Amino acid sequence: MESWVQKAISQWTIEGLKLNPAVTVADIANAEEQIGFSFPDDFKQLYLTVNGFVDFEFRGFFMLSLWSLERILADYDKTKELIMFSDHSISLCQYGFNKNKTGLFRAWTHHQQGPVDFIAESFRQIIELINSDSQLLLDDV
């Protein structure tokens, strides 16, 4: 049976998306140390296979991108609790982790000050929402 990671990568490959080569366990550990956050296992599982989309590649109607680990680190603002890893329509909104809450969240501006919207329980679930062009990624919660 095909794993969820293999299924996602297969879809992206069929769609012609350019993907970055995998990161290493050491790369992830270094990123976690820099941002003071431990990525969940499903995030690590995907990134140990593929390091997001090349540059500003995006997929689907909603123009959703999946950032490389390097872009995640470059975008991270130490004064905020959000760790973003994806965006819609060149950062109309972004998706990511909250250092102090469980789940995945959406912020409507690059470095939103106010509350963020809960989107998914797990990283795997948000990848599945991205790959299905789910309206849930944009709906008001």
C-alpha positions as CSV (number, residue, x, y, z in Angstrom):
1,M,0.0,0.0,0.0
2,E,1.3,3.5,-0.9
3,S,2.1,5.7,2.0
4,W,0.5,9.2,2.3
5,V,3.9,10.7,1.5
6,Q,4.4,8.6,-1.7
7,K,0.8,9.5,-2.7
8,A,1.4,13.2,-2.3
9,I,4.7,13.1,-4.1
10,S,3.2,11.0,-6.9
11,Q,0.4,13.6,-7.4
12,W,2.9,16.5,-7.4
13,T,5.1,14.6,-10.0
14,I,2.1,13.9,-12.2
15,E,1.2,17.6,-12.0
16,G,4.7,18.6,-13.1
17,L,5.7,20.4,-9.9
18,K,9.4,20.8,-9.3
19,L,10.4,19.4,-6.0
20,N,13.5,20.0,-3.9
21,P,15.6,17.0,-2.8
22,A,15.1,15.6,0.7
23,V,16.7,17.2,3.8
24,T,18.6,15.2,6.4
25,V,17.7,14.4,10.0
26,A,20.6,16.8,10.9
27,D,19.0,19.6,8.8
28,I,15.7,19.2,10.6
29,A,17.4,19.1,14.0
30,N,19.3,22.3,13.1
31,A,16.1,24.0,12.1
32,E,14.3,22.9,15.2
33,E,17.1,24.3,17.3
34,Q,17.1,27.7,15.5
35,I,13.3,28.2,16.0
36,G,12.9,26.4,19.3
37,F,10.2,24.0,18.0
38,S,10.0,20.3,17.4
39,F,8.4,19.5,14.1
40,P,5.8,16.7,14.2
41,D,6.7,13.3,12.9
42,D,4.5,13.6,9.8
43,F,6.3,16.8,8.8
44,K,9.7,15.1,9.2
45,Q,8.5,12.1,7.2
46,L,7.6,14.3,4.2
47,Y,10.7,16.5,4.4
48,L,13.0,13.5,4.7
49,T,11.6,12.5,1.3
50,V,11.1,15.9,-0.4
51,N,12.1,19.4,0.8
52,G,9.0,21.3,-0.4
53,F,8.5,22.8,-3.9
54,V,11.3,24.5,-5.8
55,D,11.3,28.3,-5.4
56,F,7.8,29.6,-5.7
57,E,6.2,26.6,-7.4
58,F,2.5,26.2,-6.6
59,R,-0.2,23.8,-7.2
60,G,-3.9,23.9,-7.9
61,F,-6.6,26.5,-8.3
62,F,-5.6,28.1,-4.9
63,M,-2.0,28.5,-6.0
64,L,-0.7,26.7,-2.8
65,S,3.0,26.3,-2.3
66,L,4.9,24.1,0.1
67,W,8.1,25.8,1.3
68,S,11.6,24.4,1.6
69,L,13.1,24.1,5.1
70,E,15.4,27.0,4.1
71,R,12.4,29.2,3.3
72,I,10.7,28.2,6.5
73,L,13.7,29.4,8.5
74,A,14.1,32.6,6.4
75,D,10.5,33.5,7.0
76,Y,10.4,32.7,10.7
77,D,10.1,35.7,12.9
78,K,11.5,35.1,16.4
79,T,9.1,37.6,17.9
80,K,6.1,35.5,16.7
81,E,4.8,32.1,17.7
82,L,3.9,31.1,14.2
83,I,6.1,28.9,12.0
84,M,4.8,29.0,8.5
85,F,5.5,26.4,5.8
86,S,3.0,27.1,3.0
87,D,1.1,30.0,1.4
88,H,-1.8,30.7,-0.9
89,S,-1.6,33.1,-3.8
90,I,1.8,34.4,-3.0
91,S,1.1,35.0,0.7
92,L,-2.5,36.1,0.6
93,C,-2.6,33.8,3.6
94,Q,-0.1,31.4,5.1
95,Y,-0.4,28.0,6.9
96,G,1.8,26.8,9.7
97,F,2.3,25.7,13.2
98,N,1.8,27.7,16.4
99,K,4.6,27.1,18.9
100,N,2.1,27.2,21.8
101,K,-0.9,25.3,20.4
102,T,-1.6,21.9,18.8
103,G,-2.7,21.7,15.2
104,L,-2.1,23.8,12.1
105,F,-3.3,27.3,11.5
106,R,-3.9,30.0,8.9
107,A,-2.9,33.6,9.1
108,W,-4.3,36.1,6.7
109,T,-1.4,38.5,6.7
110,H,2.3,37.7,6.6
111,H,3.0,38.4,10.2
112,Q,-0.5,38.6,11.7
113,Q,-0.8,40.1,15.1
114,G,-4.3,38.9,16.0
115,P,-5.8,35.4,16.3
116,V,-5.2,32.8,13.7
117,D,-7.7,30.3,12.3
118,F,-7.4,26.6,13.2
119,I,-7.3,24.5,10.0
120,A,-6.2,21.0,10.7
121,E,-5.2,18.5,13.4
122,S,-2.0,17.3,11.6
123,F,0.5,18.2,9.0
124,R,-0.6,15.1,7.0
125,Q,-4.1,16.4,7.0
126,I,-3.2,19.8,5.7
127,I,-1.2,18.3,2.9
128,E,-4.2,16.3,1.9
129,L,-6.3,19.5,2.0
130,I,-3.8,21.2,-0.2
131,N,-3.7,18.3,-2.6
132,S,-7.5,18.2,-2.9
133,D,-7.9,22.0,-3.4
134,S,-10.1,22.0,-0.4
135,Q,-12.2,25.1,0.2
136,L,-11.6,24.5,3.9
137,L,-8.2,26.2,3.5
138,L,-9.9,29.5,2.7
139,D,-13.3,29.3,4.4
140,D,-13.9,31.4,7.5
141,V,-13.8,29.2,10.5
